[in-house]
Amino acid sequence: MAGKLYIVPTPVGNLGDMTPRAIEVLKTVDLILAEDTRTSAVLLKHCGISTPMRSHHKFNEHEAASAVVGQLQGGAVMALISDAGTPGISDPGFLLSRECRRHGIEVETLPGATAFVPALVNSGLPCDRFVFEGFLPQKKGRATRLEELKAMPLTMVFYESPVRLLKTLQQFAEAFGPDREASVVREISKLHNTTHNGTLAELVDYFTATEPRGEIVIVVAGCPPATAVKVDKYAAFKGKNARV
């Protein structure tokens, strides 16, 4: 009988955000596949979890997926976790989930932490419909994608590193216009969690004077109705990384 793969969200900041069910699953599976075993060891120790771990990250997931599927077909029960948040959302996880589905192995994803949801709600921008872009391409395809998003009427959500934040905000101001409303949320659920709202021009000024640190989510208002493109019910899925 085939085993089962659990995809388990882990806290994006405060370890207290770990759910009781996630802890229970991680305690009872045969093996935990972790993006970085050193990072996850801190969480597992905090939660009193002694289950063995194995590395499963973006550099080895193509090679590791077939071996994991083989073990699951043999009856093993495993859990996949990333360093923070829900695996598969800008983290390893999609490939393994897809391979399990292709081979008839049950996959169950637990609800839990992901950085963009609290950032989106906290921004005060419309969140009934939105497009999730994750990390934009750093070079090739970046300008093209920004041009495609220029007239998007939906709220847009991006991930970014602190070292690239200012340049990204400047590019957004150029592509979307300096008066477009936006929000920069950093260190979600951590001690120094902050949210800065304003126009893109105001945010560029702020982060020119203030060096950003920590994990960052950028939320940008959609294009005003007068200039927005018509978007049908499924339009947000047309981008490579889009989610609704």
Secondary structure, DSSP 8 states (H G I E B T S, - for coil): ---EEEE--B-SS-GGG--HHHHHHHHHSSEEEES-HHHHHHHHHHHT----EEE--TTTHHHHHHHHHHHHHTT-EEEEE-SSB-TTSSSTTHHHHHHHHHTT-EEEE-----THHHHHHHHTS--SSEEEEES--SSTTHHHHHHHHTT--SEEEEEE-TTTHHHHHHHHHHHH-TT-EEEEEESTTSTT-EEEEEEHHHHHHHHHHS---S-EEEEE----TTT-----TTGGGSSTT---
